[in-house]
């Protein structure tokens, strides 16, 4: 009987050369990356540092950093949130609803004063006759965008030959979709 040698650690000779070549290729790749870093990237980094130093010298030697107290920061944050919430309101629906009502009833809008905190709108407008004024008010009353529409005051302008009626009204604006 022949002797049989069984080695669990030995690597087949065909794979030995492949592994050695892969190791050599890997070492060459690492050497290439290091060479690229030294020849290309480091000089660029030095150039950028010099440019930054020049910019700093132009700005001055002292860089000021703004520091806010916590109370001031909280106040500024609340103010920013208020502005953001006002910008997120459905302004286009608001103006479309007012514009459509004024065109249908032949009323000219003079001023619009929305109070977004209260959800209230004060409208000053001018109508050619009392019927147009009342039609405008009733059009806003049936609108889905407004509620609690109330005519506050009106004045007939006798100095103009057409005798237009300028009126002021208040309404609640439904900002929720």
C-alpha positions as CSV (number, residue, x, y, z in Angstrom):
1,X,0.0,0.0,0.0
2,X,1.2,3.5,-0.8
3,X,1.5,6.2,1.8
4,X,-1.0,8.9,1.6
5,X,-0.1,12.5,2.6
6,X,-3.1,14.7,3.4
7,X,-2.3,18.4,4.2
8,X,-5.3,20.8,5.0
9,X,-3.2,24.0,5.0
10,X,-1.4,23.6,1.7
11,X,-2.5,25.8,-1.2
12,X,-2.6,24.4,-4.7
13,X,0.3,25.7,-6.7
14,X,-2.0,27.0,-9.5
15,X,-3.6,29.5,-7.0
16,X,-0.3,30.5,-5.5
17,X,0.8,32.4,-8.6
18,X,-2.6,34.1,-9.0
19,X,-2.5,35.2,-5.4
20,X,1.0,36.5,-5.7
21,X,0.0,38.5,-8.9
22,X,-3.0,40.0,-7.2
23,X,-0.9,41.0,-4.2
24,X,1.6,42.6,-6.5
25,X,-1.2,44.5,-8.4
26,X,-2.7,45.7,-5.1
27,X,0.7,47.0,-3.9
28,X,1.2,48.7,-7.3
29,X,-2.3,50.3,-7.0
30,X,-1.5,51.5,-3.4
31,X,1.9,52.9,-4.6
32,X,0.1,54.7,-7.5
33,X,-2.5,56.3,-5.2
34,X,0.2,57.5,-2.8
35,X,2.3,58.8,-5.7
36,X,-0.8,60.6,-7.1
37,X,-1.5,62.1,-3.7
38,X,2.0,63.4,-3.3
39,X,2.4,64.8,-6.9
40,X,-1.1,66.1,-7.6
41,X,-3.3,66.4,-4.5
42,X,-0.8,67.9,-2.0
43,X,0.3,70.7,-4.3
44,X,-3.4,71.6,-5.0
45,X,-4.0,71.6,-1.2
46,X,-1.1,73.9,-0.7
47,X,-2.4,76.3,-3.4
48,X,-5.8,76.3,-1.8
49,X,-4.3,77.0,1.6
50,X,-2.3,80.0,0.2
51,X,-5.4,81.3,-1.5
52,X,-7.4,81.0,1.7
53,X,-4.6,82.8,3.6
54,X,-4.7,85.7,1.1
55,X,-8.5,85.9,1.5
56,X,-8.2,86.0,5.2
57,X,-5.6,88.7,5.1
58,X,-7.9,90.8,2.8
59,X,-10.8,90.3,5.3
60,X,-8.8,91.4,8.2
61,X,-7.1,89.5,11.0
62,X,-10.1,89.4,13.2
63,X,-13.1,87.3,12.2
64,X,-16.2,88.2,14.2
65,X,-18.7,85.5,15.1
66,X,-22.2,86.5,16.1
67,X,-23.4,85.1,19.4
68,X,-27.0,85.3,20.5
69,X,-28.3,84.9,23.9
70,X,-30.8,82.0,24.3
71,X,-33.7,84.4,24.8
72,X,-32.8,86.3,21.6
73,X,-32.4,83.0,19.7
74,X,-35.8,81.8,20.9
75,X,-37.4,85.1,19.9
76,X,-35.8,85.0,16.5
77,X,-36.9,81.4,16.0
78,X,-40.5,82.2,16.9
79,X,-40.4,85.1,14.4
80,X,-39.0,82.9,11.7
81,X,-41.7,80.3,12.4
82,X,-44.4,83.0,12.1
83,X,-43.1,84.1,8.8
84,X,-42.9,80.5,7.5
85,X,-46.4,79.8,8.6
86,X,-47.7,82.9,6.8
87,X,-45.9,81.9,3.7
88,X,-47.5,78.5,3.8
89,X,-51.1,79.9,3.9
90,X,-53.2,79.3,0.8
91,X,-52.8,82.8,-0.6
92,X,-53.7,81.9,-4.2
93,X,-57.1,80.5,-3.1
94,X,-57.7,83.7,-1.1
95,X,-57.0,86.0,-4.0
96,X,-58.9,83.9,-6.5
97,X,-62.0,83.8,-4.3
98,X,-61.9,87.6,-3.7
99,X,-61.1,88.3,-7.4
100,X,-63.9,86.1,-8.7
101,X,-66.5,87.6,-6.4
102,X,-65.4,91.2,-7.3
103,X,-65.5,90.5,-11.1
104,X,-69.0,88.8,-11.0
105,X,-70.5,91.6,-8.9
106,X,-68.6,94.5,-10.7
107,X,-66.9,95.7,-7.5
108,X,-63.4,97.3,-7.5
109,X,-61.2,96.2,-4.6
110,X,-59.3,99.1,-3.1
111,X,-57.5,97.5,-0.1
112,X,-57.2,94.1,1.4
113,X,-55.9,93.8,5.0
114,X,-55.5,90.2,6.0
115,X,-54.7,89.5,9.7
116,X,-53.3,85.9,9.6
117,X,-53.1,85.6,13.3
118,X,-56.8,86.1,13.8
119,X,-57.8,84.8,10.4
120,X,-59.7,88.0,9.7
121,X,-59.8,90.1,6.5
122,X,-60.8,93.7,6.2
123,X,-61.8,94.6,2.6
124,X,-62.3,98.1,1.3
125,X,-64.1,98.2,-2.1
126,X,-66.1,100.4,-4.3
127,X,-69.3,99.6,-6.1
128,X,-71.4,101.4,-8.7
129,X,-74.6,100.9,-6.9
130,X,-76.0,99.4,-3.7
131,X,-77.0,96.1,-5.5
132,X,-73.5,95.4,-6.6
133,X,-72.2,96.0,-3.1
134,X,-74.8,93.7,-1.6
135,X,-74.2,91.1,-4.3
136,X,-70.5,91.1,-3.4
137,X,-71.2,90.7,0.3
138,X,-73.6,87.8,-0.4
139,X,-71.1,86.2,-2.9
140,X,-68.5,86.1,-0.1
141,X,-71.0,84.8,2.3
142,X,-71.7,81.7,0.2
143,X,-68.0,81.2,-0.7
144,X,-66.1,78.3,0.9
145,X,-63.1,80.5,1.7
146,X,-64.9,83.0,3.9
147,X,-67.2,83.0,6.9
148,X,-68.8,85.6,9.1
149,X,-69.0,88.2,6.4
150,X,-70.2,91.6,7.7
151,X,-70.6,94.9,6.1
152,X,-69.1,97.5,8.5
153,X,-69.7,100.8,6.8
154,X,-70.5,102.4,3.4
155,X,-70.3,105.9,2.0
156,X,-71.8,107.3,-1.2
157,X,-69.3,109.6,-2.9
158,X,-71.4,112.5,-4.1
159,X,-68.4,114.4,-5.6
160,X,-68.1,112.0,-8.5
161,X,-70.9,112.0,-11.1
162,X,-71.4,108.2,-11.0
163,X,-72.0,108.3,-7.2
164,X,-69.9,105.2,-6.4
165,X,-70.4,103.5,-3.0
166,X,-67.2,102.9,-1.0
167,X,-67.7,100.3,1.6
168,X,-65.7,98.4,4.3
169,X,-66.4,94.9,5.3
170,X,-64.9,92.2,7.5
171,X,-64.8,88.5,7.1
172,X,-63.1,85.4,8.6
173,X,-60.7,83.7,6.3
174,X,-60.8,79.9,6.3
175,X,-57.1,79.0,6.0
176,X,-57.5,75.3,6.5
177,X,-57.9,73.2,3.3
